[in-house]
Amino acid sequence: MKGLFITFEGLDGSGKSTQLKNIARVLREEGFETVESREPGGTEFAEKIRSLVLDASLPITPTTQSLLYFAARSEHVDKLLRPSKEAGKIVLCDRFSDSTLVYQGLAEGKAVEELWDLRQINSYATENFVPDLTLVFDGRPEKLIERRMLRGVSDRYEDMGLDFQHKLRSGFLALAKLEPHRIKVINAEGTLEEVQREALAVIREVIAKETQDVG
């Protein structure tokens, strides 16, 4: 099988990070070589950028945030994501380019057709490296915020309030509607097991298709 690049998107509190770890474990148990990463992050350089953009005490504009994310992503793709996929591994990444389009674009008031600038810079930064599959873990912000409160952690985006979380949710769903062939919406309000079952079913469909195409 050729490698696969699968991204996990959604609001904080949707459980996407936990699902990524659990699904990676299941895939390894099934014999697949799996790589786990996150954005911003994944390399030493990118992790340093992560500490800057998520620091709520730093007054960073959306444009500055975007450029920092693109710099981190360029390094991430070059050093880890693309080589891992080309080596035939299944690469699971917690956030990628769709988060940039939502957080620095749609949630900031841009319409879908106005995302051309972010898309163009992203294509340049990644050399057109695109996920084979994106899972959006979706749920009502009012429900998901309870999970974030239980975690007792926050960053600049979680501190922006419930209204911003609604904008984020609308943004992810808009992208899913625009690219239904790549972006699949997962109900994140179920139990851990229910959500994992739904996400794994989608991933296994893609793996089966990829295996069939190669065969």
Summary of the structure (lengths in Angstrom):
residues: 215
radius of gyration: 16.5
end to end distance: 8.5
largest distance: 52.6
contacts: 691
relative contact order: 0.20
helix: 59%
strand: 13%
